[in-house]
Amino acid sequence: MAPDRSLQDVYFPELRCFGCGPANADGLRLRSFADGDGRAVARFTPSPHHDNGLGHLNGGIIATLLDCHSAAVVTHEAHERGWPPLPGAALPYVTAGLDVSYLRPAPLEHAVELSASVLSATEAEMTVEVVLAWDGRDRSRATALWKRWRPR
Ligand SMILES: CC(C)(COP(=O)(O)OP(=O)(O)OC[C@H]1O[C@@H](n2cnc3c(N)ncnc32)[C@H](O)[C@@H]1OP(=O)(O)O)[C@@H](O)C(=O)NCCC(=O)NCCSC(=O)Cc1ccccc1
């Protein structure tokens, strides 16, 4: 995989997801990369309008970043294991749960770093640990539950 191609560009270039869809010009357009060691990593530069009203990054934006970065690692894991999207689906899995802890304020003026890894995986569901950090400290952390998406 070419290093300049994000996991989003590889697996769902036409997706219009607000957080990570390459095709949503008004979205956050998160770009995640496989680090070759089973993790996905990303850097995200906040915009001033992502303010939470206290001069820090809004909690909903943080949750979206954690959700969407975990999507990247889940989609990559699914591809590696031979669990592609089912016929008619753009994605192989969908978020079924997201348990977020806001540990410290996250900055608005600096890029933040995301890291995610799959804790457990069956074809039915996966569990992911995902962290948002800045300046060497975890700012937010989440456990995400992903379930197989079956179009109906
Ligand atoms: C305040 C608390 C929740 C609890 O902390 P405590 O029980 O008091 O524990 P403790 O004192 O141990 O501090 C823990 C760590 O936190 C740091 N710190 C604390 N205060 C400050 C400060 N003022 N400035 C800078 N840092 C501060 C503190 O230095 C320490 O870090 P350290 O170990 O030294 O490196 C803290 O965990 C936190 O800020 N989390 C992030 C919350 C967050 O970003 N939420 C989402 C956005 S809100 C939203 O979007 C929703 C909304 C919008 C509009 C309207 C309404 C809602």
The ligand as an ORCA input file, in Angstrom:
! r2SCAN-3c Opt
* xyz 0 1
  C     -12.269     18.330     34.223
  C     -12.117     16.814     34.025
  C     -13.372     16.248     33.361
  C     -12.003     16.150     35.340
  O     -10.802     16.552     35.910
  P     -10.595     16.414     37.490
  O     -11.545     15.415     38.060
  O     -10.642     17.767     38.033
  O      -9.158     15.714     37.575
  P      -7.748     16.368     37.461
  O      -7.679     17.643     38.221
  O      -6.779     15.268     37.781
  O      -7.599     16.717     35.906
  C      -7.462     15.693     34.956
  C      -6.610     16.247     33.853
  O      -7.337     17.312     33.205
  C      -6.528     18.487     33.218
  N      -7.399     19.641     33.360
  C      -8.480     19.724     34.152
  N      -9.016     20.953     34.014
  C      -8.259     21.623     33.124
  C      -8.317     22.915     32.567
  N      -9.244     23.812     32.926
  N      -7.393     23.283     31.660
  C      -6.441     22.435     31.286
  N      -6.323     21.173     31.781
  C      -7.229     20.787     32.699
  C      -5.633     18.341     34.425
  O      -4.477     19.161     34.294
  C      -5.313     16.856     34.369
  O      -4.317     16.607     33.373
  P      -2.824     16.171     33.805
  O      -2.961     14.844     34.498
  O      -2.276     17.219     34.663
  O      -2.106     16.036     32.480
  C     -10.869     16.529     33.139
  O     -10.700     15.128     33.064
  C     -11.000     17.104     31.754
  O     -10.820     18.298     31.559
  N     -11.306     16.227     30.754
  C     -11.545     16.688     29.415
  C     -12.960     17.239     29.291
  C     -13.316     17.534     27.861
  O     -12.462     17.945     27.083
  N     -14.607     17.253     27.474
  C     -15.057     17.370     26.120
  C     -15.262     18.807     25.703
  S     -16.683     19.579     26.507
  C     -17.910     19.480     25.262
  O     -17.591     19.409     24.119
  C     -19.330     19.433     25.662
  C     -19.883     20.747     26.028
  C     -19.779     21.867     25.244
  C     -20.356     23.068     25.614
  C     -21.037     23.185     26.815
  C     -21.148     22.075     27.607
  C     -20.602     20.871     27.211
*
